[in-house]
Amino acid sequence: MSTQQQKQPILKKISKGLTVSSVITGSTFFHGPPVLALGLTKLIKKSPKIDETNINITNSWLGVNNWLIDHVLPELKWDISIDDDLDLSMQGRYLMTCNHQSWVDTTVNQYFGLKRMPLTRFFTKWELIFIPFVGQAFKILGFPMMKRHSKEQIAKNPELKNKDMEEARKACEQLLSQPFTLLNYLEGTRFTPEKKAKQGSPYTNLLKPKAGGLALALNILGNDIDALVDMTIVYPDGAPGYGEFWLGDVSRIAVNLRKIDIPDWVLGGNYEEDALYREHFQQWVDQLWTEKDMLISQMKQKYQSETT
């Protein structure tokens, strides 16, 4: 192989990296100030029109990112399947669970959901409010921001526990004024074989699920949502880093969406105070996670069969 041939892939990656970073930076500086400016006007006068405009601006920013994926990463192949009983709408209200392997997961969610579902939000820590631009944007766009207290703090002041729950309730209820998708990564952190071994996770492809967040969201929003949606993401060639994704090192991504039926007993239970309900709920989530684990194995097997 000549020196010129060896340099070509490197030069191509450098070109992609410069293009992606330049476009995303420019798009952020173009879309960000209007969102922040409109957010400040909400301090004076709250208006659904302001919220709608900010969401449209944010979707425009996401649209630029998706354009980059389609045009700068044309070699990337998508395999997206949606179960027949899942009817998605831009006007819907959805809770969504998803497995978590990489920072790319959120980009995949945004790519898929932009024209199929309302803007995806997720629970964030209140401390993020102090990050310039990013924290303020989360707040303005209605991301539920929670002040979480440690077990030690709650032990010293038990009233903080109820305060945390009340903050969560208010944050979720604010979403009900508009269509929404509220995402919950039940594993709580990105999957790695090392974390799986340390946990003693019984699943092949997943960490143990943390059911409390989902129980809270269902308790507050369950009667008002259109569906509980489970998204499964598989990277057939291995979970990539964020830089690897944008440099074109990912050739295939598979996504499956299915609707999860919510048993009647799930709604209205008290996960924090009712030990029997909590045990029952955890068993239900474990069953969902077992089904998801099997689905991931099947999706991986499909691609392994295609390459052999």
Helices and strands as residue ranges (DSSP letters): H 3-41, H 48-72, E 77-82, E 93-98, H 104-113, E 120-122, E 124-125, G 126-130, H 134-140, E 145-146, H 151-156, H 159-173, G 174-177, E 180-184, H 193-199, H 212-221, G 222-224, E 227-234, H 242-246, E 252-260, G 264-266, H 275-306
